[in-house]
Amino acid sequence: MQEIQVISVKRRLLGHLSVLLTMCVWATTYVSTKVLLTSFTPPQILVIRSALALLVLSLINPKKLVYQQKRDRMFVVLAGFCGIFLYYFLENTALIYSSASNVGVIVAAAPFFILLASRLILKEEKLKKNYFIGLVLSMGGIVLLTYESSAQLAFNPFGDLLALLAIMVWALYTVLTRIIGRKGYSNLLVTRSMFFYGLLGHLLVLLVQGEGLDVNLAASAPYLPHFLFLGLVASAVCFLSWNFGLRTIGPIKSSFYLYLSPIITIAVAFLFLGERMSRTDAVGTGLILAGLLISEYHRGG
């Protein structure tokens, strides 16, 4: 019994580490995306990124995913459509109409929507006082960090609505991934299938917008390293590690690591771009970390 408990603790620690490393990578993807946006549109980037992820996951394990029940396939299709396609489509479109600061603040509320979705669908999460205290502190920290980077938060109804829909879609993706994980399917095979259905969505957008895809340009020296990073590391590896975290530590604790994204971004800017951290950034970072620690005990102990 004690040996089983030790294995369980190690598995949960590995789950926390997997989610933390995932957030460290996702928080730095803006550098590669910014470089690629000089020559590619968001749909083109997402198509190549998803295609590379699907390719490498297929090479690692080409076995066919055999479903136990027909509805399980529908869960995977919906998860891929929501998490790989629709979330990124809504978020990128929201950035066209609204500021990055606005979107950052709205997306920071993702754990709250994930809690609601988990409570309503999974029936496994209870509303605890510590959770809301952590939510308020972390949201306050997010607001300080985003306000520091812009003169004011000027809300655009349409763009902000799209950002809100994006985090609702991510909450649904999180719950669907949790349901699929309970059924014992291979994490790699499930993630690969999700990318397949997500890629179909990105290709549909590319087709509707009438955009082409210059593969030779994407494979050229200035852009290939960034596509490889986004496709192989930020997509294939990170979605594997994120989904593993959802299976081991649950959707709520995994989602709270989303609060670390702006902190990591500031740290990267400080270390590699020479940008200084202001007092407001320091206070915001402290609030986010405090909220994260308090929310860790939202179950009441």
Secondary structure, 3 states (H helix, E strand, C coil): CHHHHHHHHHHHHHHHHHHHHHHHHHCCHHHHHHHHCCCCCHHHHHHHHHHHHHHHHHHHCCCCCCCCCHHHHHHHHHHHHHHHHHHHHHHHHHHHHCCHHHHHHHHCCHHHHHHHHHHHHHCCCCCCHHHHHHHHHHHHHHHHHHHHCCCCCCCCHHHHHHHHHHHHHHHHHHHHHHHHHHCCCCHHHHHHHHHHHHHHHHHHHHHHCCCCCCHHHHCCCCCHHHHHHHHHHHHHHHHHHHHHHHHHHCHHHHHHHHHHHHHHHHHHHHHHCCCCCCHHHHHHHHHHHHHHHHHCCCCCC
